[in-house]
Amino acid sequence: MEYNLADLFESVVDVVPDREALVHLDHPGTGAERRLTYARLDAAANRVGHHLLDAGIGPGEHVGLHLYNGVEYLQTVLGCLKARIVPVNVNYRYVEDELAYLYRDADLVGLVFDAEFSARVAAAAPRAGRLRHLVRVGTPQPDGVREPDCVAFTDAEAAGSPERGFPARSADDLFIIYTGGTTGMPKGVMWRQEDLFFAGLGGGAPTGEPVGRPEELAERVAAGGDGITFFPTPPLMHGTSTLTAFIGFHFGQRVVLHRGFAPREVLRTVERERVTSVSLVGDAMLRPLIDALNGPLKGTDLSSLFSVSSSGAVLSDAVRAEFTALAPHVTLLNNFGSSESGFNGTATDDAGAGSRFRLRVNARTRVVDPVTHAPVAVGEPGRLAQRGHVPLGYYNDPAKTAETFFRKDGERWVLLGDMATVDEDGVVTVLGRGSQCINTGGEKVYPEEVEQALKAHPDVYDALVAGVPDAVWGHRVAAVVQLREGAAPLSLGEVQGHCRVRLAGYKVPRQLVVTDRIRRSPSGKADYRWARAVAAGGGTADGPAGFRGPPPG
């Protein structure tokens, strides 16, 4: 047995076959649900794996998952892994051109998709020359909706064997996570499964000592009990949620899913299913839960809930404080990681409102010079880097791989996009994504820090910060703000006054655009391209977009 995700999953199934593994509330609020034990989920995954092999898809070939959250998503991931087929996540928000690009770039030969996406798939699939086998989840769309030539998922399941009977697997088998980032086209991060197991899944013990051999994972499950329920609320198409589900499986515990994010139903599920751990992405997902707890879901029983963790976006201090007042017994975790690095560390608890993100990193994380890759001096800015269990590179992109991955002292390293400093105690302060840094009059401003300050304003519900061109300063700091419902209009002067006591003068926004809703990805990640476009085309609450003057001081 090796550190292969399918082998590890099967080892857990064999010791707790009758334990509940997966609960999917297909249509929250309707009562419709599916519940699978470990043995049933294993057999269901076997059926998918055998169907794909019978359809002529071989080990090492790539199958896309163009799906909402559901049993079929994790069933297909596991089926692919069992058959040594490489699963590839597909962002279901992509339109035809983006889909065609991803299908081609990932060299997909198979695709499992939700029926709602039939028209987009039918348009994009012919533009991907290698794509030859499609499986549709759900019923055909109404007459008039174009549908590609495909097999129904129910038929594929029925035809596939429920038994295992797969060839031997390897720790070198691949797992590819496509990440869109904030700029450019999506990139496929290639992970060896052994590396992903340790870097992204904690080696079977995210908060403790990793296992020392593959067999130890099942031994720990057999020796422990149940009673833990993981609830990844973002879309499984983003790596964080799928990895959270696998962490739950590696503990031999239960995973709960919703098809989409509906805040009130999330809280009802926490109460009814006695959820212990919720994962989400930033304020955009936690704040609606707070609103529900302050309103129609006031009094919801959260006594089972032990932790709420955020990955992919930072929980602001203001939102953390609001939630803690409602659920003081729940631990809030700002986790830090990426598709390219797995888990890096968790934020410290000593940051005040508007301050930067301070992180206690693991032993494999460093702050380095982006050119020499040497560690930076205390207090000097550099790039975060991770060593050891890191990806092999980007699929089909040797140039970007050479920019991001390197070898040093006999180890593989990945250079992350985040700028940071490190103090004498080894605590890392994350400044923000280098690609989003705003250069205004020679000073560098990282949007995340300004956003923290903005969200501390009592009338601000959400905010993004971007740099827009300025004839005098090169770029100026622009705030795009969504106000709380019922809040009075907010002026640029009020925003500046609020920020001035929290930020240096050059970081204070010089432009304000108030919008009905901040645009984010389905997982809550910031859409900075949208924010820049809105800021570039919008005015301020106090005057035109062309306002000039010295940075507020």
FENPE-V224740 format. One record per pair of residues at least 6 apart in sequence whose ideal C-beta (glycine too) atoms are under 7 Angstrom apart, sorted by the first residue. I is the first residue (numbers start at 1). GAP is how many residues later the second one is. Records with the same first field share a line. If there is no record, write none. Layout:
# FENPE-V224740
I = GAP / GAP
This chain:
# FENPE-V224740
1 = 6 / 10 / 213 / 214
2 = 167 / 168 / 169 / 212
3 = 168 / 190 / 191 / 194 / 211
4 = 165 / 166 / 167 / 169 / 189
5 = 76 / 170 / 188 / 192 / 241
6 = 72 / 75 / 76 / 163
7 = 162 / 207
8 = 206 / 209 / 242
9 = 69 / 240
10 = 32
11 = 204 / 206 / 207
12 = 26 / 205 / 206 / 209 / 237 / 238 / 240
13 = 25 / 26 / 29
14 = 204
15 = 203 / 206 / 207
16 = 22 / 205 / 236
17 = 20 / 21 / 22
18 = 19 / 21
19 = 18 / 19 / 207 / 233
20 = 15 / 17 / 234
21 = 15 / 16 / 17 / 20 / 228 / 233 / 234
22 = 14 / 19 / 49 / 52 / 233
23 = 10 / 12 / 231 / 233 / 250
24 = 9 / 10 / 46 / 47 / 233
25 = 8 / 233 / 244
26 = 6 / 7 / 8 / 44 / 233
27 = 232
28 = 230 / 234 / 237
29 = 236
34 = 37
36 = 8 / 35
41 = 34
43 = 119
44 = 31
45 = 30 / 33 / 34 / 37
46 = 36 / 114 / 115 / 116 / 117 / 118
47 = 110 / 113 / 114 / 115
48 = 27 / 28 / 31 / 108 / 109 / 112
49 = 30 / 31 / 33 / 34 / 117
50 = 110 / 111
51 = 105 / 108 / 109
52 = 11 / 27 / 28 / 31 / 33 / 58
53 = 30
54 = 105 / 106
55 = 78
57 = 6 / 28 / 52 / 53 / 76
59 = 24 / 25 / 26
60 = 24 / 26
61 = 24 / 25 / 48
62 = 24 / 26 / 44 / 45 / 46 / 47
63 = 17 / 22 / 24 / 25 / 45 / 46 / 47 / 48 / 49
64 = 24 / 26 / 39 / 42 / 44 / 47
65 = 8 / 11 / 12 / 22 / 23 / 24 / 25 / 47
66 = 24 / 26 / 45 / 46 / 47 / 48 / 51 / 55
67 = 6 / 45 / 46 / 47 / 70
68 = 24 / 46 / 191 / 192
69 = 166 / 167 / 188 / 189 / 190
70 = 187 / 189
72 = 65 / 81
73 = 163
74 = 171
76 = 11 / 36
77 = 10 / 165
80 = 6 / 7
81 = 6
82 = 84
83 = 83
84 = 83 / 85 / 89
86 = 88 / 89 / 90
87 = 88
88 = 18 / 20 / 88 / 90 / 100
89 = 88 / 89 / 148 / 150
90 = 12 / 147
91 = 89 / 146
92 = 25 / 145
93 = 429
94 = 8
95 = 25
96 = 24 / 27 / 28
99 = 21 / 25
100 = 24 / 27 / 28
101 = 84
102 = 76 / 84
103 = 21 / 22 / 25 / 28
104 = 24
105 = 83 / 291
106 = 70 / 72 / 82 / 289
107 = 23
108 = 20 / 22 / 23
109 = 21 / 22 / 23 / 24
110 = 23
111 = 10 / 20 / 23
112 = 23 / 25
113 = 8 / 21 / 23 / 24
114 = 23 / 24
115 = 21 / 22 / 23 / 24 / 25 / 26
118 = 18 / 23 / 27 / 28 / 29 / 30
119 = 26 / 27
121 = 27
122 = 24 / 25 / 26
125 = 6 / 9 / 23
134 = 14 / 15 / 16
135 = 15 / 16 / 18 / 21
136 = 14 / 16 / 17
137 = 16
140 = 7
141 = 6
171 = 21 / 22 / 23
172 = 20
173 = 20
174 = 16 / 17 / 18
175 = 16 / 18 / 21
176 = 12 / 13 / 14 / 219
177 = 12 / 14 / 62 / 162
178 = 8 / 9 / 10
179 = 7 / 8 / 10 / 160
180 = 6
182 = 251 / 253 / 254 / 344 / 346 / 347
183 = 252 / 346
187 = 207 / 210 / 213
188 = 206 / 207 / 208
189 = 150 / 151 / 202 / 205
190 = 201 / 202 / 203 / 204 / 205
191 = 200
192 = 200
195 = 194 / 195 / 196
196 = 146
197 = 6
198 = 12 / 191
199 = 142 / 143 / 144 / 190 / 191
200 = 43 / 142 / 143
201 = 42 / 45 / 46 / 49
202 = 8 / 45 / 141
203 = 7 / 8
204 = 6 / 7 / 13 / 16 / 46
205 = 6
206 = 41
211 = 6
217 = 33
221 = 30 / 31
226 = 26 / 27
228 = 23 / 25 / 48 / 49
229 = 24 / 25 / 27 / 44 / 45 / 46 / 47
230 = 14 / 15 / 17 / 18 / 23 / 25 / 47
231 = 25 / 38 / 39 / 44 / 46 / 47
232 = 9 / 12 / 13 / 47
233 = 25 / 28 / 33 / 45 / 46 / 47 / 52
234 = 6 / 7 / 46 / 47 / 289 / 290
235 = 6 / 287 / 288
236 = 6
238 = 285
239 = 100
240 = 39 / 71 / 72
241 = 38
244 = 35
245 = 10
248 = 6 / 7
249 = 6
256 = 13 / 17 / 19
258 = 7 / 8 / 11
261 = 24
263 = 25 / 26 / 29
264 = 28 / 32 / 33
266 = 23
267 = 22 / 25 / 26 / 30 / 33
269 = 6
270 = 8 / 32 / 35
271 = 29 / 30
274 = 30
275 = 29 / 30
276 = 28 / 29 / 30
277 = 29 / 30
278 = 27 / 30
279 = 30 / 32
280 = 6 / 28 / 30 / 244
281 = 29 / 30 / 31 / 32 / 242 / 243 / 244
282 = 28 / 30 / 31 / 32 / 33 / 242
283 = 32 / 33 / 36 / 172 / 179
284 = 29 / 178 / 236 / 240
285 = 239
286 = 22 / 29 / 33 / 37
287 = 32 / 174
290 = 32 / 33 / 36
293 = 7 / 33
302 = 25 / 28
305 = 22 / 25
306 = 24 / 25
307 = 23 / 24 / 26
308 = 22 / 24
309 = 24 / 26
310 = 23 / 24 / 25
311 = 24 / 26
312 = 211 / 213
313 = 211 / 212 / 213
314 = 20 / 43 / 134
315 = 17 / 19
316 = 136 / 139
317 = 34 / 35 / 36 / 135 / 139
318 = 35 / 137 / 138
319 = 136
320 = 12
323 = 9
324 = 8
333 = 13
334 = 12 / 13
335 = 8 / 11
336 = 8 / 9 / 10 / 11 / 23 / 94
337 = 6 / 7
338 = 78
340 = 51 / 64 / 74 / 76
341 = 45 / 49 / 73 / 75
344 = 17 / 18 / 21 / 42
345 = 14 / 15 / 16 / 17 / 20
346 = 14
347 = 10 / 11 / 12
348 = 10 / 11 / 12 / 79
350 = 8
351 = 7
353 = 103 / 149
354 = 98 / 99 / 102 / 148 / 149
356 = 73 / 74 / 75 / 93
357 = 72 / 73 / 91
358 = 69 / 71
359 = 69 / 71
360 = 67
361 = 67
364 = 22 / 23 / 24
365 = 19 / 21
366 = 9 / 19
367 = 8 / 9 / 15 / 17 / 53 / 54 / 55 / 61
368 = 6 / 7 / 8 / 14 / 15 / 17
369 = 7 / 13
370 = 12 / 13 / 45
373 = 33 / 35 / 40
376 = 6 / 46
378 = 44 / 45 / 46
379 = 42
380 = 41
381 = 38 / 40 / 50
382 = 38
383 = 32 / 33 / 36
384 = 32 / 34 / 36
385 = 28 / 29 / 30 / 31
386 = 27 / 28 / 30
387 = 24 / 25 / 26
388 = 23
390 = 22 / 23 / 24
391 = 23
393 = 8 / 12
394 = 6 / 7
404 = 10 / 11
405 = 7 / 8 / 9
406 = 7 / 9
407 = 6
417 = 16 / 17 / 18
418 = 12 / 14 / 15
419 = 12 / 13 / 15 / 18
420 = 8 / 9 / 10 / 11
421 = 8 / 10
422 = 6
431 = 15
432 = 14 / 15 / 16 / 17
436 = 11 / 92
437 = 7 / 9
438 = 7 / 9 / 29 / 37 / 39
439 = 35 / 36
440 = 27 / 33 / 34 / 35 / 36 / 37 / 66 / 111
441 = 32 / 33 / 65 / 110
443 = 63
445 = 32 / 61 / 62
447 = 17 / 18 / 19
449 = 58
450 = 15 / 27 / 53 / 57 / 59
451 = 12 / 13 / 14
453 = 46 / 49 / 50
454 = 6 / 9 / 25 / 27 / 45
455 = 8
456 = 46
457 = 41
459 = 24 / 25 / 28 / 29 / 31
460 = 21 / 23
461 = 21 / 22 / 23
462 = 20 / 56
463 = 16 / 17 / 18 / 55
464 = 16 / 54 / 62 / 64 / 67
465 = 12 / 13 / 14 / 44
466 = 12 / 14 / 62 / 65 / 66 / 69
467 = 8 / 9 / 10 / 11
468 = 7 / 8 / 10 / 43 / 64 / 67 / 68
469 = 6
470 = 6
472 = 76
476 = 34 / 35
477 = 30 / 32 / 33
478 = 31 / 33 / 35 / 57
479 = 16 / 30 / 32 / 33
480 = 33 / 35 / 38 / 51 / 54 / 55
481 = 9 / 31 / 33
482 = 33 / 35 / 36
483 = 7 / 31
489 = 52
490 = 24 / 51
491 = 50 / 51
492 = 20 / 48 / 49 / 50
493 = 49
495 = 14 / 17
496 = 12 / 13 / 56
499 = 9 / 10
500 = 8 / 52
505 = 46 / 47 / 48
506 = 45
508 = 43 / 44
510 = 37 / 41
511 = 24 / 29 / 34 / 36
512 = 28 / 29
513 = 21 / 22 / 25
514 = 27
515 = 19
519 = 8 / 11
520 = 6 / 7
521 = 6
538 = 7
539 = 6
540 = 7
